[in-house]
Amino acid sequence: MELNIEITREDYIDFNKFYFVKKGMKKRILIVIIAAIILPVIICIDHPFYLPEYLIYFLITLVLFGGLYIGLMFLYINRTGKIPTENGSILGLKKYIITEEGFMHEGEFHKGIHHWGGIISIEMSKKNIFIFTDSIAAYIIPRRYFESKEKEELFIEEIRNRIPEE
């Protein structure tokens, strides 16, 4: 199976949103909760412990720190779309080929094969399919290049059958 596609900045931003929201959300929520627990303790360190006061500080910290953290995260995600250069290895025209040996990739300035043992998982967002080769590295395949839902599902199944164990 062969796909000829073009990766746009919007596709790259979608990948970053997927990674930061879907893959890293548990860790980010944990950071916000830990901050919401620790900061009220620091604020109230000079007073005797009073549970209602602590809970108010906890909720204020949770809302403020959580909102600030998530807002900055989305600002960062949208800025990441400006990082890749037009003639680099991320954006632009790509050719992907599924072979017995592995997942072949070809761009204007690169060509190679990623053996099936090095593919970690295949995951999807609403707009793209991501073939992960590391915790934060993936091939981006826009769903708009499939002629039908059936052909997209066939492509996904073909890769899933070749990945050692997702």
Secondary structure, 3 states (H helix, E strand, C coil): CEEEEEECHHHHHHHHHHHHHHHCHHHHHHHHHHHHHHHHHHHCCCCCCCHHHHHHHHHHHHHHHHHHHHHHHHHHHHHHCCCCCCCCCCCEEEEEEECCCEEEEEECCCEEEEEHHHCCEEEECCCEEEEECCCCCEEEEEHHHCCCHHHHHHHHHHHHHHCCCC
